[in-house]
């Protein structure tokens, strides 16, 4: 297991997070990006999603893709996620998408398999659609989630190692029952990270530790971190740093329409 070390900038940013409240986790990341996020609909699944394409994007250069999974509605929704990620996407030249998902209730649910199949269908359809619109770097696609978004993050990410290069769970719910035995052996080659706040709710801390123990026992390439002093807060910069450390040689997208 690897333990991630943070530079001085990262550590300072982590300490500045606000405490989580029952009404949901505030988005404290910068919103002053040169272009704005868009709300669109996937033509196959019919599911809405938010997308942010950085101002520096050009079809001549493949762009890494970030798929971010929201948690329990209405406390955490796809709009929160695009606002959480868009500044980092702009700074790092990534396209980011935040689909509207089902079965991400971290309060009452446990990521039921039928719901995970729906999440998988939506996410894979969306990625396929985007590959024909943009020059997606197919070698560098990260799936990440926050809170109840951990259910589809683990399920979809680990089941599709031919599509995703990095899987990151951020203060996430985890269900071994609905994951064990559902992913191929190739998933062990993925770069996987699990992190949470030292002051996260007990359920999140407990399930994150369960995820770490499970993934370690199965031989995953796992990195972990506990953010000192943080509660149930959004810290996408940790996932972004991990994604960058694991970038592969770029791969061009499929031919564009």
N, C-alpha and C positions, 0 to 999 in steps of 0.2 A: 504494500500500500504506500502511496506517495502522500505526503503532507505538503500542501501548497504554502509557499511563503509569499507575503505581500510586501511590495515596496512601500516607501514612506507615503507616497501619494494615495495608494490603495488603502492603507491602514487609516489614514486620515478620513478618507471618504466613507469608510465603513462606520466610523464612530459617529458620523453626522446623521445617521438614519433616525427617523422618528419612530416612536413606539406605536405598535399596532393597536387598533381599537376595534371594538365589536362591529362597527359599521363598515369595516374594510381597511385595507392597507393603502395609505396615501401614496400617490405618485410624486416623488420629490425630485426626479431627474429633470434636467434642463429641457425646455420646450421650444427654445428659440433656434430651431433648425431653419436652414435656408429654403427648404421646400416642406410641404405639409403631407401628412398621412392621408390616405384615401380609403374610403369604404367601398368595397366591391363585392361581387357575388360570383362564386365558383360556378361555371356554366354546367358542370356535370352533377355535382352534389346539390346545387342550389343553396349552399350554405354561405352566409355572409362572412367576410373576413376584412381585416384592415391590412394595408400594405404601406410600407415606407421604402421608397427608392431614393438612395442618396443623390445629392445634386451632382456628384462627381461620376455618376454611372455613365458608361459608354458601352455600346454593344460590341466594341472592339476588344474589350477586356472582361474576362469572366468575373462575376461577382459572387463571393460567398453568400450563402443563404442561412438565415436564422428563422426557425419555426418556433414560436413561443405559445405555450398552452396555459390558458387561464384556469383559475381555481373556481371556488364556489360562487355561483351567481346568487344574488346581485352584488355580493361583496367584492368579487373579483371577476371582471369581464374582459373581453378581447380589446376593448378600447383602452383600458388601463394598461394593457401589455404593449400596445403600439406606442403609447406615450412614454412608457417605461424604457423602451428600447431605441427609439428613433434617434436620439442624440448620439448614442454609441454606434448605431448603424452608420450615421453620417460620418463620424470620425474615423471609422474603420472600413468604409467602402462596402458595407454589406447591405443586401436587401433583407428586410425583415417582414414576416407575415404573422398575423395573429388571428387564427380562425375562431369562429364561434363553435363551441364544442358541447356535447352532452356528457353525462356521467362523470362530471368533475366535482361532485359534491363531496368535499372533504369533511363535512360535519356529520352527515348521516350515511354516506355511501362508502363503498370500498372498491370502487373501480370495477363494476360488474362486467363480465366478459362481453355480454351483448352490447354494452355501451362502448367498450373498447374497440370492438369491431367497427362501430359507427365512426369513432374518432379516427381509426386507421383509414377507413374509406375516404373520409373528408380530407385528411392531411395528404394522403398519397395522390388523390385526385388534384388537389391544389398544387402540389409540387410539379406534377406532370403538366398541368396547364401553364404554370409559370415558366417552365423550361422552353416552351414554344414562344413565349412573349419576350423573354429576357435571356441574356447570356449568363445563365446560372453556372457557377463553378461546381460541377457535380462531384468533385473530390472533396469539397468543403461545405457540408450542410450540417448544421447543428440543430438538434431539437432540445428544447429546454422548457421547464414548467415551474410554476410557483404554486405552493399550497396544494389544493386538490388537483391542480394540473400535473402533479406528479404521476397520477394514474396513467394518463395517455403518454406522458413522456417516457416512462419505463416501458410500457407496452409497445407503443409504436416504434420507439427508438431501437429497442433491443431486438424486436422482431424483423427489423429491416436494415441489417448492417451493410447491405449492398447500396443503400441510399444515404444513410447518415454516417458521418465520420465521428461526431461528438454527441454525447448525451449528458445533459447536466440537469440535476434536480436541485432546486433552490427552495429550501424550507418546505419540503414536499411531504405529502401523504404517500404511504407505500403499503401495498398489499401483496405479501408473498403468495397467498392462495391463488390470486388471479394473475400471477406472473410465472411461477415455477412450471417449467415444462412447455411453455408457449413460445420460446425463442430458439433459433438455431445455434449450433456451436460456434458459428462464425462471429456471433455477437461478442465473444470473448476478446476479439481483436479491437473492439471499439475503445475510444478514449472516453471514460465515464467519470463524472464527478458528482459527489453529493456534499452539499454544505447547508448549514443552518445557523441560526443565531443562538448564542449562549442563553439568551432570555426568551427564546421562542416558547410558545405554549408547550405544555408537557407532552401532548399528543404528537406534535410535530417533532420534538426532540426524540421521543421514543420511536416513532416510525422511521425517522432518518437513521437512527442507530440500528434499527432492524434491517433497513435497506443496506447499510454498510456491512453488517455481519453477513447478510445473505450473499451479497455480491462478492465479498472476500472469499466466502466458503466455496463459491462456484469458480473462482479463479479469474475474475474480471480484472482488467487493467484500470484500477480504481484510484482516484485522488479524492481526498476529503479535506474539509476545513470547517472549523467552528468560528464564527465571527464574534469576537469578544464584545460584550455589552449590547448586542443587537437583539431585538425582539423579532416579531413576524413582519419583517421589513423587506423592501425591494432592494437588492444589491446585484443588479445585472452586470456590473463592472467585473465582478469575480468570474462569472461565467464567460464574459468577453475575453478576459485575460487568458483563461484556460483554453478557449477556442483558438485564439491566436497562437498559443504555444504548441498547438496540435495541428496547425494548418499543413496540408499536404500540397504537393506539386499541383498547380491548377489543371483542371480538365475542362475543355470547352463544352458548351451546351449543345443540345440537339439543334438542327437547323431551325431558324426562326421563320415564322410567317410574316 
